[in-house]
């Protein structure tokens, strides 16, 4: 029995070592860029790219616009776009084609809706109507909204559609309020799993459960300690059942800007840490990813945060970055232009002006294998229908760049 127990213990330790947390923050950039970068257009704080089947792009600008852009750089503003609350990190954020776009021509938008006191993340859907070089959104409908609206950035706003095309996962940031990420009654700091119509999806961890009828609103506090006693600005009472628990897939997220399914069906997410501690997480049903209880970073003012190593009950990142890369997005490559990268992920880096390539072992492990400095803050990187890559620069005059193999 002792030999068997020792063998089990050894196997457990080896499994833990195989998925030990890796700090990739000190990774040096590879000086040899494997692609040529060509700027084709300039936009006003561009955020996300969604490719149409014909190779044209829908691109959001945080200031409140959505543009139809050709591969040659010709831009046309899309009509019928809802108003957005543009302030700091808030505004018009994500644009995503329906998984059934070929038949329904639907487009999903994520943006921060204006309110009487700040704004709140909203998920909306409309039909894209194309007429030559003109485009408009018809029948726009808000499917889900974060209430109450309030102050703070870090809305998250990324969508990943399930591989079967029946559900969507919506990343909702903590809006810099910290403690609500651990409150099951509040949607901030969560990844939600919804139907394509924005309703709680069947099979969620807390399916059928409703939350508190009234929830508090706080302003962004200075740090995670002050967040524990932050004064309540107001209380919000839901007009109907609070469906947040039934919508929730995971909790304890800070700034989930990247969310994507890998080719093996696993869901991965990248998020900003505070001062240090950016994360790549394997997203699994019902898990709590720790924010703001733990982090591999610390508060911006230097107030410490307990390490994830102190809380084995919370999910740890597979990779973390200290110092940070400030991830803008996460995508999995599957194209012909760079066939050697098929199945790899690319993560855009803001403060590092970088693109990071990540490989996966098929068992829940990942390795940051390369980093390239491209000289601009990279908000988004996406794959075109022809397998080439396109990149957005995070700037008031942000470039749209085409990346092709050398």
N, C-alpha and C positions, 0 to 999 in steps of 0.2 A: 504493500500500500504506500510505503514511504517513497519507493522508486517511482510509482505512478504519480504521486503528488508532486514530486520534484520535476517530473517530465512535464506535467501540466503547467507548473509554475514557469518552467523554462520557455515553453511555447507561448505563454502569455507575455513574458518579458520580450521575446523576440518579435511578437506581433506588435507590441507597443513601440519597440525600437523602429520597426518598419514604417510606422506612421508618426514618428516623433516630430514635433513642431520644428520647422526650419526657419531661421531668420535669413532672408535674402536681401536685407537692407543694404548690406555692404557690397553687393555684387557690382563689379566694374563693367562699364559699357564695352561692348565689342566694337573696336574702331572700324571694322570692315562691314559696311552696310551692304546687305544682300539685295538691295532694291535701289532703284532710281526714283527720286521724289520730284514731282512736277506740280506746281500750283496752277490750278485752273480757274479758281474763283475766290472772291472775298465776301465774307458774310459778317453779320453783326452778332457776336457771341454765339456762334453755332453750337448746337448740343448733340443732336443725333441724326443719323442717316438711315433711311429705309429705302432699299432698292426696289424699283418696279421691274416687272419681267422684261421690259424693253431696254433696261439699262439706265433709264433716267432715275433720279433720286428725289425723294422727299426729305428735306432738311429743316429741322426746327432751329429757330433763332430765339435765344432766351428772352429777348426783348419783346416777343409776342407774335412772331410771324412763323409761317411755314412756307417754304419755297419749293417749287418744282425746278430742278436743276438738271441740265443735260450734261453728258460726259465732257462736252466742250466748254462748259461753264456758263451757258446762257441761263438766266434766272427769271422765273415768273412767280409772283406772290400768289399763293393759293387763297381763294376766297372762302368765306364761310367758317373761318377759324374763330373759336370762342375767345373772349378777352382773358388775359392772364395777368396775374399779380407779379409784376417785374420789380424785384427788389433783392439785392444781394445774390444769393444762390437760387432765388425763386424766379419763376417765369414759365415760358413755354419750353417743355423739356423733351419728352420722348415721343417718337412716332414709330408705329409698328404696323406692318401689313397683317391682316387677318390670315390665319393658317389656311383659310378657304378663299383667299383673295381671288383665285381664278374664276370662282363662281359668284361670290357675293360682293367683290370690289370694296370690302370694308377696310377702313383704316382706324387704328386706335391711337388716341393722343393721351399723354399724361402731362399735366400742367398744374400750376398753383393757381387756384381760383381766387379772385379778389373777394374780400369780405369787409365788414365794418371794422374789424380789428385784425389786421394782417391778412393772411390767406390760408388756404388749405388745399392739399393735394386732391386732384380730381382725375378720374379715368373716364374718357369719353370715346364714342364711336360714331363714325359717319361713313357714308358711301362716297368714294372718290369718283368724281365725274370729270373725265378728260375730253377736251375738245381741241385737238391740235396742240398748240403750246399753252393752252389755258387749262386751269384746273380749279375745281371748287369742291368743298365738302357739303354734301346734301344730307339733310335729316340728322344733323348732329344731336346726339343724346348723351347726357351724363349718366354713366352706369354705376359709378361708385364715387363717393366723396368723403374726405376726411373731415370730421366734425369733432370739436368746434374749430373754426378757423382761428389762427393766432400768429404770433411772431416766431421767428426762427427760420433758418435755412435748412439744408440737408434733407430735402424732401424725398430722396431716393428716386422714385418715378420710373424704374426699369421694369419691363415686362419680359417674361419668358413663357412661351406657349408650350404646353405639355406635348411630348412626342406624338401622341395620338390625335392632337389638334382639338381636343374637347375642352380643355381647361386653360386658364392663364394664371400665372404666378405674378403677383404685383409686389414690388419692393417698396416699403414705406419707411422713410427715414425717421429718425427721432426728433427732427425739427430743432435740434440743439437743446432739447429740454431734458434729456438724459433719463431720469427715473421712470417716465411713462413707458419706456421700452420694456420694463418688467411688469407693467400693469396689464393684466389680461383683459381689462375693460376698455383699453385705449388702443387704437390701431397703429399709432406711431411706434417705430422701432420693431416692426414685424414684417414678415413675408406672408402675404395672404394667398390663398388658393381659391380662385373664383371660377364660376362658369363663364362662358364667353359673353354672357349678358350681365356679368358683374354681381351675381348672387353667390352665397356660400356654396362651395362645391361639396357634393356628397363624398363621404370617405375622409373628411378632414378629422384631425385628432379630437376636436371638441364639437363634432357635428351635433346640431340641434341645441346647443347650449347658448343661452343669452347672457349678456353682461349687465352691469349696474345701469339703472335707468338714468342716472345723473353722474357725470364725470367732471373733474376739475380741469381748469386750464391754468398753466403757469407760463411765465416768460422764461427765455433761456437764462439759466443761472451761470455763475462764473466758473463753477467746477462741480465735480461729482459729489463732493461733500456738501456744498451749499444747496445742491439740488434736493437733498433729503429734507430740507426744511424750507424750500422755496415757497413764498407766499402765493396763495391762490388768487388769480386775477378775476376769475369768474367761474361759474358752474354752468355746464351745458346739460340740458335734459333732452334726451332723444324723443322725437315725436312718436316713434313706435319702438319695437324691441331693439335693443342694442345687439346687433349681430356680430360684433367684433370677435368674440370667442369662436363662433361657428366658422368665421372666415379665416382664422389664423392657422398657418402651417408651422411657422417657427417664430421665435421671439428673441429679444436681446440683441437687436442690430442697431448700429449707429448711423452709418451713411452708406446704404447698399446701392451703389451706382452701377454695378455690373451683375447680371444674372443670366445664366445660359445653361442649356442642357448639352452635355458632351455626347459623343457618338454612341456611348454605351448606355445612355439613358440616365446617367447621374446628373443631378442639378448642382451647379457650382455658383458661388457668389463672391464678389470682391467688395470690400467696404473700407472706408477711411477709418483709421484710428485717430486718437487725439494727437498728442505730441509723441509720435511713434506708434507702432502697433497696427499699421494697415494689415488687412487680413484677406486670405483666400480661404473660403469655407466650403466644405462639402455639406450641402443642405439636405437634412434628413428629417422626416416627418416628426413633428412634435418636440424637436429639440430646442433648448435654450442656449443661445450663443454668448450670453454673459454680460453684454453691455447694459448698464454702466457699472456692474458689480466688479468686473475684472477687465483687464486690458494688458497687452504687452507694451503699452505706452503710458504716458502720464498726462495730467491735465496741462493745458497751455500755460497756466500760471505756476507750474511746478508741483502742485499738490499731487501726491502719489495716488495710484490706483492699485489695488491688489492684483497680483499676477494670476493669470488663468491656472497656473500650477497649484494654486492654493485651493481650487474648487474643482475636484474631479467630477462633481455632479453636473458641470456645465460643459458644453461642447467647445473644443479648442479648434483654432484655425489649423489648417494643414500647412500653410505657409504664412509667415508674417514678415513685415518689413519695418525695421528700425535701423536707420532713419527711413522715413516714409517715401513712397513713390507717388502718393495721392492718386489712386486709380480712378480713371474716368469711365472705363467700360471693360467688359470681358466678352470675347467672342471665340468660337471654335472654328478653325479653318478646315475647309473641305473643298479644295479647288485644284485646278490643273496648273495654275501659274507658279505655285510653290509646292509641288507635290510632296516634297520631303517634310512638309509641315502638316500633312493631313492628320487630323485627330489632335493636333496641338491647340492650345489656347493662346491668344494674344491679348495682353492687357495694356491699355493706354495709361501713361503716367503724366500727370500734370506738373508737379514741382520738379520732376526729374527730366522733363522733356523727352520722355522715353517710350519705347515699345518693349514689352517684356514677353518672351516666349516661354511657355510652360508645357512640360510633358507630363503624362499621366501613366501610372503603372497598371491601371485596370482594377486595382484593389482598394481604391480610396486614397492613394498616395499621389503626390505631385511634386515636381521639381522645376524651379525657375532656372532654365538652362542658358538663356541669353538675354541680354539687354542692349538695346541700341539707342543712342542719343540722337534724336532727329532735329534738335535745335529749336523746337517750339513746344508749348504746353499742349499735350495731346488729349483732347476731350473724348474723341471717339475714333475707333478704327473698325471698318466693316469690309466684308467681302462682296465684290460685285458678281453678277451672273457669270462673267468670263473668268472668275478666279483671281483677278487682280484686287488690290487693296486700295481703300480710300480712307483718308484721315482728315479729321477736323481739328483745327487749331483753336484753343480756348483764348480768345482775344476779342477786343472791341472791333478790330478788323481782322477777323479770324480766317485763315486760309482754308480752302478745300484742296487737298493734295491727292494726287494719284500716285500710287506706289506700284512699280512694275519691276520684274526681275532684271538684274544686271546681266 
